[in-house]
Amino acid sequence: MSTLGSISNQVPTIQQYSPDAAARGIWTVISEPGDSGTGELIKALGAEEALDVILHGTGDAAGIDVTPLRARALPRSTAASIAATFDATTSGAELITPEHPHWPAGFNDLGAAAPYALWARGTTEILTDSLSTAVVGARAASGYGEHATMEITAGLVSRGHTIISGAAYGIDGMAHRAALASDGRTVAYLAGGLDRYYPSGHHELLSRIAEAGAVATEIGFGQSPTKYRFLMRNRLIAAAARATVVTEAGWRSGALNIAAHALGINRPVGAVPGPITSPASAGCHRLIREYGAQLVTNAEDAAAL
């Protein structure tokens, strides 16, 4: 019996999915996101056979050293941990894989670092909206940054854009709230499982996003955000959007990591300038000066990206 067959006997909720989708769902539990070694193995063998190689040591490893992959995956591959994720689909979560019609096409530009699958709640068809812009920035936002975010987001929504962000405090939260207030479509990508909305202070906001838009993650249920997972989550925001706008960011803001991911896959990046005396805008100025980001002062500039 294959690895997948053995697991599905213990976790019956897996049986509703195709073998590829089921295997990819398991990968969200047993492997960290953005693991290029895992991605290469899945690309070479397919998700189901790659699972056999890692968990049962069978099959061809396609010239890939699977020892470190196996060491990371085996401790996580218990029936209980897998069941915790798949059983959660009964609470309204949807498994989105590359064969699903709602898979964001932009993820394909990530190559071997593309997510294995997504778990999502809400109107998942908006994950494929072609006219979408990421609006991101600092957690420690100023009144200036929040105002700029609100104005630019509302203007983008009026032009038919779907707003993508990461649901963090500060700029991200304002982008989502402004999109909702404008009766727009918005998507939040999280760095942990859908059963643990993070930050907890945005639980109500994320619940509203799931009702009016979509909330998605590549992390299985029961798993908490980590610094690494936040950095990996950023590539999803960058790849899902047609362009990224940073409305306010400090010199070392995580929003610059999103911009770097976007530039790495040839997505346009815009940045809103701020007062030269404000450390909260130093990252935006850095993007314009050092990375060739386009200067954005209003929604029209943002839409032109």
C-alpha positions as CSV (number, residue, x, y, z in Angstrom):
1,M,0.0,0.0,0.0
2,S,1.2,3.5,-0.8
3,T,2.0,6.0,1.8
4,L,-1.0,8.1,0.9
5,G,-3.3,5.0,1.0
6,S,-2.0,4.1,4.5
7,I,-2.5,7.7,5.8
8,S,-6.0,8.0,4.2
9,N,-7.1,4.8,6.1
10,Q,-6.2,6.6,9.3
11,V,-7.5,10.0,8.2
12,P,-10.8,9.4,6.3
13,T,-11.3,13.1,5.4
14,I,-8.3,12.8,3.0
15,Q,-10.3,10.5,0.8
16,Q,-12.4,13.3,-0.7
17,Y,-9.4,14.7,-2.5
18,S,-7.5,13.5,-5.6
19,P,-4.2,11.8,-4.8
20,D,-2.2,14.8,-5.9
21,A,-4.3,17.2,-3.8
22,A,-4.2,15.0,-0.8
23,A,-0.5,14.6,-1.0
24,R,0.0,18.3,-1.3
25,G,-2.2,18.9,1.7
26,I,0.0,16.5,3.7
27,W,3.1,18.4,2.5
28,T,1.7,21.6,4.1
29,V,1.9,19.7,7.4
30,I,5.2,17.9,7.2
31,S,7.4,20.5,5.4
32,E,8.3,24.1,6.0
33,P,7.1,26.5,3.3
34,G,9.4,27.5,0.5
35,D,11.7,24.5,0.9
36,S,13.3,24.4,-2.5
37,G,14.5,20.8,-1.9
38,T,11.0,19.6,-1.3
39,G,9.8,21.7,-4.3
40,E,12.4,20.1,-6.6
41,L,11.4,16.7,-5.4
42,I,7.7,17.3,-6.0
43,K,8.5,18.8,-9.4
44,A,10.5,15.8,-10.4
45,L,8.3,13.0,-9.0
46,G,4.9,14.5,-8.3
47,A,3.5,15.1,-4.8
48,E,2.3,11.6,-4.2
49,E,5.5,9.7,-5.2
50,A,7.7,12.3,-3.4
51,L,5.7,11.5,-0.2
52,D,6.6,7.9,-0.6
53,V,10.2,8.7,-1.0
54,I,10.3,10.9,2.1
55,L,8.1,8.9,4.5
56,H,8.8,5.3,3.4
57,G,12.1,5.6,1.8
58,T,10.9,4.1,-1.5
59,G,11.1,5.2,-5.0
60,D,13.6,7.2,-7.0
61,A,14.9,10.3,-5.2
62,A,15.7,11.9,-8.6
63,G,19.2,12.7,-7.7
64,I,18.1,14.9,-4.8
65,D,19.6,14.4,-1.3
66,V,16.5,13.5,0.7
67,T,18.2,12.9,4.0
68,P,17.6,16.4,5.4
69,L,14.1,16.5,4.0
70,R,13.3,13.2,5.7
71,A,14.8,14.3,9.0
72,R,12.5,17.4,9.0
73,A,9.4,15.6,7.7
74,L,9.2,12.3,9.7
75,P,8.6,13.8,13.2
76,R,5.7,15.8,11.8
77,S,4.1,13.0,9.8
78,T,1.9,11.6,12.6
79,A,-1.7,10.7,11.8
80,A,-2.8,13.1,14.5
81,S,-1.1,16.1,13.0
82,I,-2.3,15.3,9.5
83,A,-5.9,14.7,10.8
84,A,-5.8,18.1,12.6
85,T,-5.4,19.8,9.2
86,F,-7.7,17.7,7.0
87,D,-10.5,17.4,9.6
88,A,-10.6,21.2,9.7
89,T,-12.0,21.2,6.1
90,T,-15.4,20.4,7.8
91,S,-15.3,23.9,9.3
92,G,-15.3,25.6,5.9
93,A,-11.7,25.6,4.9
94,E,-10.9,24.7,1.3
95,L,-7.8,23.0,-0.1
96,I,-6.4,24.9,-3.2
97,T,-3.8,23.2,-5.3
98,P,-2.2,23.8,-8.7
99,E,-5.0,21.7,-10.3
100,H,-7.7,23.7,-8.6
101,P,-9.4,26.5,-10.7
102,H,-8.8,29.0,-7.9
103,W,-5.0,28.5,-7.8
104,P,-3.2,31.9,-8.1
105,A,-1.3,31.7,-11.4
106,G,1.4,34.1,-10.1
107,F,2.6,31.4,-7.8
108,N,4.0,29.5,-10.7
109,D,6.7,32.3,-11.1
110,L,8.1,31.1,-7.7
111,G,9.5,27.9,-9.3
112,A,10.6,25.2,-6.8
113,A,9.7,27.7,-4.0
114,A,6.0,27.8,-4.9
115,P,3.6,26.7,-2.1
116,Y,2.7,23.0,-2.1
117,A,-1.0,24.0,-1.6
118,L,-3.2,26.6,0.1
119,W,-5.8,26.4,2.8
120,A,-8.3,29.1,2.3
121,R,-11.6,30.5,3.7
122,G,-14.0,32.8,1.9
123,T,-14.7,33.5,-1.7
124,T,-11.7,31.7,-3.1
125,E,-12.3,32.6,-6.7
126,I,-10.8,36.1,-5.9
127,L,-7.5,34.4,-5.4
128,T,-7.3,34.4,-9.2
129,D,-8.3,38.0,-9.8
130,S,-6.0,39.3,-12.5
131,L,-6.2,42.9,-11.4
132,S,-4.7,42.8,-8.0
133,T,-2.3,45.0,-6.0
134,A,-0.4,44.3,-2.8
135,V,-0.6,47.2,-0.4
136,V,1.9,46.7,2.5
137,G,4.0,48.5,5.0
138,A,5.1,48.9,8.6
139,R,3.4,47.6,11.7
140,A,4.3,50.8,13.6
141,A,2.4,53.0,11.2
142,S,2.1,56.8,11.6
143,G,-1.1,58.8,10.9
144,Y,0.5,59.9,7.7
145,G,1.1,56.3,6.6
146,E,-2.4,55.1,7.5
147,H,-3.9,58.1,5.7
148,A,-1.9,57.5,2.5
149,T,-2.8,53.8,2.7
150,M,-6.5,54.5,3.1
151,E,-6.6,56.9,0.2
152,I,-4.5,54.8,-2.2
153,T,-6.4,51.6,-1.3
154,A,-9.8,53.2,-1.8
155,G,-8.7,54.6,-5.2
156,L,-7.4,51.2,-6.3
157,V,-10.7,49.6,-5.3
158,S,-12.6,52.2,-7.3
159,R,-10.5,51.1,-10.3
160,G,-11.5,47.5,-9.8
161,H,-8.3,46.2,-8.0
162,T,-8.3,43.4,-5.5
163,I,-6.2,44.4,-2.5
164,I,-3.7,41.8,-1.2
165,S,-1.9,42.2,2.2
166,G,-0.8,40.3,5.3
167,A,-3.3,41.3,8.0
168,A,-0.6,42.7,10.3
169,Y,-1.1,45.7,12.6
170,G,-0.5,49.1,11.0
171,I,-0.4,49.5,7.2
172,D,-1.6,46.0,6.3
173,G,-4.6,46.2,8.6
174,M,-5.5,49.6,7.2
175,A,-5.3,48.3,3.6
176,H,-7.7,45.6,4.4
177,R,-10.1,47.8,6.3
178,A,-10.0,50.5,3.6
179,A,-10.8,47.8,1.0
180,L,-13.7,46.5,3.0
181,A,-15.0,50.0,3.7
182,S,-15.0,50.7,-0.1
183,D,-16.9,47.5,-0.7
184,G,-13.8,46.1,-2.4
185,R,-12.3,42.6,-2.6
186,T,-9.3,41.8,-0.4
187,V,-7.2,38.8,0.3
188,A,-5.1,38.2,3.5
189,Y,-2.2,35.8,3.4
190,L,-1.2,34.4,6.8
191,A,1.9,32.8,8.2
192,G,0.2,30.3,10.4
193,G,-2.8,27.9,10.4
194,L,-6.3,29.1,9.7
195,D,-7.4,28.0,13.2
196,R,-5.0,30.5,14.7
197,Y,-5.7,33.9,13.2
198,Y,-2.7,36.1,13.8
199,P,-2.4,38.7,15.1
200,S,-5.1,37.8,17.6
201,G,-6.1,41.4,17.8
202,H,-7.2,41.2,14.2
203,H,-9.4,38.1,14.7
204,E,-12.5,40.2,14.0
205,L,-10.9,41.8,10.9
206,L,-9.8,38.5,9.5
207,S,-13.3,37.1,10.1
208,R,-14.7,40.0,8.0
209,I,-12.2,39.4,5.3
210,A,-13.2,35.7,5.2
211,E,-16.8,36.7,4.7
212,A,-16.2,39.4,2.1
213,G,-13.0,38.2,0.5
214,A,-10.6,35.4,1.3
215,V,-8.0,34.4,3.9
216,A,-5.3,31.9,2.8
217,T,-2.2,30.2,4.1
218,E,0.2,27.6,3.0
219,I,0.6,26.4,6.6
220,G,-1.4,23.4,7.9
221,F,-3.9,23.8,10.8
222,G,-2.5,23.8,14.3
223,Q,0.8,25.4,13.3
224,S,1.8,28.8,14.7
225,P,3.6,31.6,12.8
226,T,7.4,31.8,13.1
227,K,9.8,34.4,11.9
228,Y,10.8,32.1,9.0
229,R,7.1,31.5,8.1
230,F,6.5,35.3,8.0
231,L,9.4,35.7,5.6
232,M,8.1,32.9,3.4
233,R,4.6,34.2,3.6
234,N,5.9,37.5,2.1
235,R,6.7,35.8,-1.2
236,L,3.1,34.7,-1.6
237,I,1.9,38.3,-1.3
238,A,4.4,39.4,-3.8
239,A,3.6,36.6,-6.3
240,A,-0.1,36.8,-6.0
241,A,-0.3,40.5,-6.9
242,R,0.4,42.1,-10.2
243,A,2.3,44.9,-8.4
244,T,3.3,45.8,-4.8
245,V,2.9,49.3,-3.2
246,V,4.8,50.0,0.0
247,T,3.0,53.0,1.6
248,E,5.2,53.4,4.7
249,A,8.2,51.4,5.9
250,G,11.2,51.8,8.2
251,W,14.7,51.0,7.1
252,R,14.5,47.3,8.1
253,S,10.7,46.8,7.7
254,G,9.5,43.4,6.7
255,A,7.6,45.2,3.9
256,L,11.0,45.6,2.2
257,N,11.2,41.8,2.1
258,I,7.9,41.6,0.2
259,A,9.3,44.2,-2.2
260,A,12.5,42.2,-2.7
261,H,10.4,39.1,-3.5
262,A,8.4,41.1,-6.0
263,L,11.4,42.5,-7.7
264,G,13.0,39.0,-7.8
265,I,10.1,37.7,-9.9
266,N,10.0,40.9,-12.1
267,R,6.9,42.4,-10.5
268,P,6.7,46.2,-10.4
269,V,7.1,47.9,-7.0
270,G,6.0,51.3,-5.9
271,A,6.8,53.3,-2.8
272,V,5.2,56.3,-1.2
273,P,7.6,58.9,-0.1
274,G,7.3,60.5,3.4
275,P,8.9,63.3,5.4
276,I,12.7,63.2,5.2
277,T,12.7,63.5,9.0
278,S,10.5,60.4,9.5
279,P,12.3,57.1,10.2
280,A,9.0,55.4,9.4
281,S,9.5,56.4,5.7
282,A,13.2,55.6,5.4
283,G,12.5,52.2,3.9
284,C,10.3,53.7,1.2
285,H,13.0,56.2,0.3
286,R,15.5,53.3,0.3
287,L,13.3,51.4,-2.2
288,I,13.2,54.4,-4.5
289,R,16.8,55.2,-4.3
290,E,18.5,51.8,-4.2
291,Y,16.0,49.4,-5.8
292,G,14.4,51.4,-8.5
293,A,10.9,51.4,-7.0
294,Q,8.5,53.7,-8.7
295,L,7.5,56.8,-6.7
296,V,3.8,56.6,-5.8
297,T,1.8,59.6,-4.5
298,N,-1.8,58.6,-5.2
299,A,-4.0,55.8,-6.5
300,E,-3.5,56.7,-10.1
301,D,0.3,56.2,-9.7
302,A,-0.4,52.9,-8.0
303,A,-2.8,51.7,-10.7
304,A,-0.2,52.7,-13.4
305,L,2.2,50.1,-12.0
